[in-house]
Amino acid sequence: MPGGAGVRRPDHPTTTRPPFAEGGPEDGPPSAGGGPPEAEPGSPQPGPRGATPPRPADGVTADAVLAPYLQGQAGDFLRSLRLHREHSAPSDANGQGAEAAARALRRSARRISGSLHTFRTVLDPVWADHLRTELAWLSGTLAREHAYAGRLTRLLEALHQLSGATGLPAARGAKPAARTDAAPDAQGRAALGVGAARAGALLERQLTLARTRAHSAALQALGSSRFHAVADAVALLASEVPLAPGTTGRGAEALLEPAERAEQRLIGAVAALPPDASAEPYNEAQDAPWHQTRLLLRLHRYAHEVVLGTADPVLTGAGHALDLHRDAAEAAAAAAAAARTPRIAPATAYALGVLHADQRHEVEAARAVFRETWPYAAAMTAP
């Protein structure tokens, strides 16, 4: 296992074998949960050090583990779709119900898609590949509106924190973000205040327009024949899971190998992350392996839910740090894109430059938090 052999873990004395292969009691039913390494409601807390991770009970078949999980997520998907349609009516003026339903819809789509990817070897591969592709399209389309809204809130809140300006557009429903040493001194703050209001207004226009377009694209997608085909496929999944020939009746060990591979890919990706000594705060090209690690951690979490019936609690903090890393990196890119707007005033460009620097420092801070919260410390450095 790349970078993982002999790793000492908080919940396991040694890891000469991947934790999914160890013995232990069977866990309860999978929790529904989702969102950005969300701490799942009711998730168990990490067990005592040295506790042996559980595995499916002996005698349980692979289809008896995987099929109920996928069918449960398909049921959640269909319920979320019904709620989205109900709350999208004109009578739901604030749109909060539709937004919550869309989040739940994305959550179920991600879990189904991730599980089809990880456990492809025990499923009908043609069916799994097609449905996974379609669910990835749907989840990505629905996520854009939420992403633009969150990005705008983050950037406006950062401008308020950095400049103390009162003429900025109000950050909508934001909680104060953690600031870093990127904040300017008193003289810089005075200079920043000159352009901060215009910078905030420019970001408001650009990101609101992008959000509006994303909202229109989501509505168009939800009314398309492509989406109706996806919904029909998920409805069929809720009643029947197409398995690969010979899978029915196989032991749950058939799920352990793909789950272990998902974990090994994650640990290998963490081991390959650029060390702090070579980090360049303003080098966006270095973000890619971190974003890939975030996706691999998500796949590992979903595999853990399938095989063990619950999310892996020791990775909650690390997953949250990678979400913050993604958010800060995308916010920095948005600030940089706004700064490239033709014919903006120098004071506006200066404010956007300071904002970009602030968010890049947030990127570095999130990486530091990830390294502190990643539980398998020996896998942090590539051999």
C-alpha distance (Angstrom), angle and dihedral (degrees) to the residues before:
residue distance angle dihedral
M1 . . .
P2 3.82 . .
G3 3.74 109.6 .
G4 3.79 90.1 -17.1
A5 3.81 106.5 87.5
G6 3.75 111.3 114.9
V7 3.82 93.0 3.3
R8 3.80 112.1 159.6
R9 3.79 111.7 -136.1
P10 3.76 132.3 -164.2
D11 3.80 92.4 -119.0
H12 3.76 99.6 35.4
P13 3.85 129.5 48.7
T14 3.82 94.4 -141.7
T15 3.77 135.6 2.5
T16 3.74 104.9 -152.4
R17 3.81 83.4 135.0
P18 3.81 126.6 36.6
P19 3.81 111.1 -93.8
F20 3.81 94.2 -118.2
A21 3.80 88.5 66.0
E22 3.80 94.4 58.1
G23 3.77 123.2 98.0
G24 3.78 127.2 -113.4
P25 3.79 145.4 119.0
E26 3.74 123.1 -44.8
D27 3.80 116.2 -100.8
G28 3.76 127.2 -131.7
P29 3.81 126.8 -98.4
P30 3.79 119.1 -55.1
S31 3.77 116.2 -87.0
A32 3.76 118.9 -125.5
G33 3.85 103.9 -129.6
G34 3.73 132.9 129.6
G35 3.75 145.0 152.1
P36 3.74 129.0 94.8
P37 3.73 108.2 -10.9
E38 3.58 82.2 -49.3
A39 3.72 120.7 -169.9
E40 3.78 97.6 -121.1
P41 3.81 114.9 -125.2
G42 3.76 107.5 -101.7
S43 3.80 94.1 9.5
P44 3.80 112.9 159.0
Q45 3.76 119.1 -110.3
P46 3.81 121.0 -116.9
G47 3.76 112.3 -75.7
P48 3.79 125.3 -124.6
R49 3.77 118.5 -65.6
G50 3.75 111.3 -85.3
A51 3.79 94.5 26.6
T52 3.80 113.6 145.5
P53 3.82 113.5 -119.9
P54 3.81 113.8 -117.8
R55 3.77 126.7 -116.1
P56 3.79 134.5 -167.7
A57 3.78 112.0 -68.2
D58 3.79 118.5 -98.9
G59 3.78 113.4 -92.5
V60 3.81 94.6 30.4
T61 3.79 112.4 124.1
A62 3.80 126.4 -134.2
D63 3.79 93.2 -116.9
A64 3.81 90.6 49.6
V65 3.82 88.4 58.3
L66 3.81 103.1 37.1
A67 3.81 101.3 37.0
P68 3.84 97.2 57.2
Y69 3.81 90.5 47.5
L70 3.80 93.9 52.1
Q71 3.80 92.1 42.1
G72 3.80 90.6 50.6
Q73 3.78 91.8 51.2
A74 3.81 90.1 46.5
G75 3.80 89.3 53.2
D76 3.82 90.3 50.3
F77 3.81 89.1 49.9
L78 3.80 92.7 53.2
R79 3.82 93.5 45.8
S80 3.81 90.4 49.8
L81 3.79 90.0 49.6
R82 3.80 91.3 52.8
L83 3.81 91.1 48.8
H84 3.80 91.0 48.1
R85 3.79 90.8 54.1
E86 3.80 91.5 47.8
H87 3.81 94.2 49.0
S88 3.79 94.0 43.3
A89 3.79 89.9 70.3
P90 3.83 116.4 112.2
S91 3.83 89.9 -109.8
D92 3.84 89.5 69.2
A93 3.79 93.0 74.8
N94 3.80 100.1 169.9
G95 3.80 94.1 49.0
Q96 3.82 93.4 -143.5
G97 3.78 92.8 125.6
A98 3.79 91.7 51.7
E99 3.80 90.6 47.7
A100 3.81 92.5 51.7
A101 3.81 90.6 47.0
A102 3.81 90.6 50.2
R103 3.82 90.1 52.2
A104 3.80 90.5 51.2
L105 3.80 89.9 47.1
R106 3.81 91.3 53.1
R107 3.78 91.0 45.5
S108 3.80 93.4 56.2
A109 3.81 92.3 41.7
R110 3.82 90.7 53.5
R111 3.79 92.9 49.8
I112 3.78 94.3 47.9
S113 3.81 92.2 45.2
G114 3.81 93.5 46.5
S115 3.80 92.7 48.4
L116 3.81 91.8 48.6
H117 3.80 87.9 53.4
T118 3.81 97.0 47.3
F119 3.81 97.9 40.7
R120 3.80 97.9 36.9
T121 3.82 91.5 124.9
V122 3.81 92.3 65.9
L123 3.81 94.9 42.6
D124 3.77 134.1 68.3
P125 3.84 96.3 -82.0
V126 3.82 98.1 -150.7
W127 3.80 92.3 49.5
A128 3.82 92.8 43.3
D129 3.82 94.4 49.5
H130 3.79 93.3 48.4
L131 3.80 96.6 46.7
R132 3.81 91.9 43.6
T133 3.81 90.8 53.9
E134 3.79 92.3 48.8
L135 3.80 93.9 47.2
A136 3.81 90.8 49.1
W137 3.81 88.6 53.4
L138 3.79 91.9 49.6
S139 3.80 95.6 45.3
G140 3.80 92.2 47.9
T141 3.80 92.6 48.3
L142 3.80 93.4 49.9
A143 3.81 93.3 44.5
R144 3.80 97.2 59.0
E145 3.80 97.7 74.5
H146 3.81 91.7 50.7
A147 3.82 90.9 45.8
Y148 3.82 94.0 53.6
A149 3.80 91.6 47.6
G150 3.80 92.4 50.2
R151 3.80 91.9 45.9
L152 3.79 92.6 53.1
T153 3.80 92.4 48.4
R154 3.79 91.0 49.2
L155 3.81 94.5 49.3
L156 3.80 95.8 45.5
E157 3.78 91.2 48.1
A158 3.81 89.6 49.9
L159 3.81 91.1 51.2
H160 3.80 90.2 51.4
Q161 3.79 90.8 49.9
L162 3.80 94.1 46.5
S163 3.80 100.1 43.8
G164 3.77 106.8 21.3
A165 3.80 85.5 -139.6
T166 3.79 117.6 164.5
G167 3.78 97.2 -160.9
L168 3.78 96.4 68.4
P169 3.81 122.4 111.7
A170 3.78 108.7 -94.1
A171 3.78 116.4 -98.2
R172 3.78 104.7 -119.9
G173 3.77 113.5 -123.8
A174 3.78 93.8 -30.3
K175 3.75 126.9 157.0
P176 3.80 114.6 -143.1
A177 3.76 109.9 -86.7
A178 3.78 121.0 -133.8
R179 3.77 108.4 -95.7
T180 3.77 128.5 -145.9
D181 3.77 137.2 -154.8
A182 3.82 88.6 -81.2
A183 3.82 89.6 94.0
P184 3.81 111.7 113.9
D185 3.81 124.8 -119.2
A186 3.81 122.7 -106.5
Q187 3.81 94.1 -81.2
G188 3.78 91.7 46.2
R189 3.79 90.7 46.8
A190 3.80 90.2 55.4
A191 3.80 91.0 51.1
L192 3.77 90.6 44.9
G193 3.79 92.0 52.8
V194 3.80 90.2 62.0
G195 3.79 93.9 63.3
A196 3.81 101.8 23.8
A197 3.80 96.0 87.9
R198 3.80 92.3 51.0
A199 3.80 91.2 43.7
G200 3.80 89.9 52.2
A201 3.78 91.9 48.5
L202 3.81 90.9 49.2
L203 3.81 91.8 50.6
E204 3.81 89.6 46.4
R205 3.80 91.4 54.5
Q206 3.80 96.2 44.1
L207 3.79 99.1 43.4
T208 3.81 94.7 39.6
L209 3.79 88.8 53.3
A210 3.81 90.1 48.4
R211 3.80 90.3 48.4
T212 3.79 92.0 49.7
R213 3.78 91.0 51.1
A214 3.81 90.7 47.3
H215 3.81 89.8 50.7
S216 3.80 90.7 51.8
A217 3.80 90.7 47.4
A218 3.81 90.6 50.9
L219 3.80 92.3 50.3
Q220 3.79 90.1 47.6
A221 3.80 90.9 49.4
L222 3.81 92.6 49.5
G223 3.80 89.9 53.3
S224 3.80 95.8 45.8
S225 3.78 128.2 106.1
R226 3.80 87.5 -122.3
F227 3.79 91.3 61.4
H228 3.79 92.8 45.5
A229 3.81 88.3 54.2
V230 3.82 89.4 51.8
A231 3.81 91.3 49.1
D232 3.81 90.4 49.7
A233 3.81 90.7 50.4
V234 3.82 91.5 50.1
A235 3.81 90.1 47.7
L236 3.81 89.0 55.2
L237 3.81 89.6 46.9
A238 3.80 89.3 56.3
S239 3.81 88.6 64.6
E240 3.81 103.4 29.3
V241 3.81 135.2 21.1
P242 3.84 113.4 -153.4
L243 3.81 105.8 -133.1
A244 3.78 130.2 -166.8
P245 3.82 115.2 -99.3
G246 3.78 110.8 -83.0
T247 3.82 95.2 18.8
T248 3.80 96.3 106.0
G249 3.78 108.8 95.5
R250 3.82 95.4 13.2
G251 3.79 115.9 133.4
A252 3.79 121.9 -100.3
E253 3.82 87.3 -103.7
A254 3.80 85.5 84.7
L255 3.81 86.5 72.6
L256 3.79 95.7 45.7
E257 3.80 96.8 69.4
P258 3.85 96.4 54.5
A259 3.81 89.7 42.3
E260 3.80 90.1 52.3
R261 3.80 90.5 48.8
A262 3.80 89.5 53.8
E263 3.80 90.0 52.3
Q264 3.80 92.8 46.3
R265 3.80 91.7 51.1
L266 3.80 88.9 52.6
I267 3.80 94.5 48.8
G268 3.80 90.5 45.7
A269 3.80 91.2 51.0
V270 3.81 91.4 50.6
A271 3.78 90.5 48.9
A272 3.81 89.8 52.7
L273 3.82 95.5 51.3
P274 3.82 112.0 120.5
P275 3.81 110.1 -96.3
D276 3.80 119.6 -113.1
A277 3.80 91.2 -108.6
S278 3.81 91.6 64.9
A279 3.81 96.7 40.7
E280 3.79 117.0 124.0
P281 3.83 109.3 -163.1
Y282 3.81 94.8 -150.3
N283 3.80 97.3 41.3
E284 3.79 103.8 105.5
A285 3.81 90.3 -176.7
Q286 3.81 87.9 74.0
D287 3.81 90.7 61.9
A288 3.81 94.5 74.7
P289 3.84 98.6 77.4
W290 3.79 89.8 47.6
H291 3.80 91.8 52.0
Q292 3.81 89.4 48.4
T293 3.80 90.3 50.8
R294 3.80 89.3 53.0
L295 3.81 90.7 54.5
L296 3.81 92.2 47.1
L297 3.80 91.0 49.6
R298 3.80 88.8 53.2
L299 3.82 91.2 51.6
H300 3.80 89.8 49.3
R301 3.81 91.0 50.8
Y302 3.78 91.9 52.0
A303 3.81 92.2 46.9
H304 3.80 88.7 50.6
E305 3.81 89.5 52.5
V306 3.80 91.6 51.5
V307 3.79 98.2 46.4
L308 3.80 101.4 33.8
G309 3.78 100.7 26.3
T310 3.81 96.8 -120.7
A311 3.78 142.6 58.2
D312 3.82 119.3 -88.6
P313 3.83 102.1 -103.9
V314 3.82 96.7 -163.8
L315 3.82 90.7 67.3
T316 3.81 97.4 52.3
G317 3.80 94.4 96.7
A318 3.80 94.0 44.8
G319 3.79 91.3 49.1
H320 3.80 91.9 50.2
A321 3.81 90.3 51.1
L322 3.81 90.8 53.1
D323 3.81 89.8 50.4
L324 3.80 89.8 53.0
H325 3.81 88.9 47.8
R326 3.80 91.1 54.0
D327 3.80 92.9 46.2
A328 3.81 93.8 49.3
A329 3.81 93.2 45.8
E330 3.80 92.4 51.2
A331 3.81 91.9 45.1
A332 3.81 90.2 51.9
A333 3.80 89.8 50.8
A334 3.81 90.2 51.2
A335 3.81 91.2 51.4
A336 3.80 90.6 49.3
A337 3.81 91.5 48.6
A338 3.82 90.6 51.1
A339 3.80 89.9 50.3
R340 3.81 88.7 58.2
T341 3.81 91.2 60.0
P342 3.83 107.7 125.3
R343 3.81 119.4 -106.5
I344 3.79 99.1 5.9
A345 3.80 117.5 153.6
P346 3.82 118.2 -95.7
A347 3.82 90.6 -118.4
T348 3.81 90.1 54.9
A349 3.80 91.4 48.7
Y350 3.81 89.7 49.2
A351 3.79 92.1 52.3
L352 3.79 91.0 49.4
G353 3.80 90.3 48.5
V354 3.80 91.2 53.8
L355 3.79 89.5 46.9
H356 3.80 90.7 51.0
A357 3.81 90.7 50.6
D358 3.80 90.8 48.9
Q359 3.78 92.4 53.3
R360 3.79 92.6 46.4
H361 3.80 87.9 54.5
E362 3.79 86.9 51.3
V363 3.81 87.3 54.5
E364 3.80 90.0 55.1
A365 3.80 91.3 45.7
A366 3.81 91.1 52.7
R367 3.81 90.2 51.2
A368 3.80 89.9 52.6
V369 3.80 91.1 50.0
F370 3.80 90.1 49.7
R371 3.81 91.8 53.0
E372 3.80 89.9 49.0
T373 3.81 94.5 48.9
W374 3.81 99.9 37.6
P375 3.81 100.9 109.6
Y376 3.80 98.8 -153.2
A377 3.79 97.7 66.9
A378 3.80 96.4 172.3
A379 3.81 89.5 63.3
M380 3.80 93.4 60.0
T381 3.78 94.5 87.8
A382 3.79 123.1 54.5
P383 3.84 113.6 -125.4
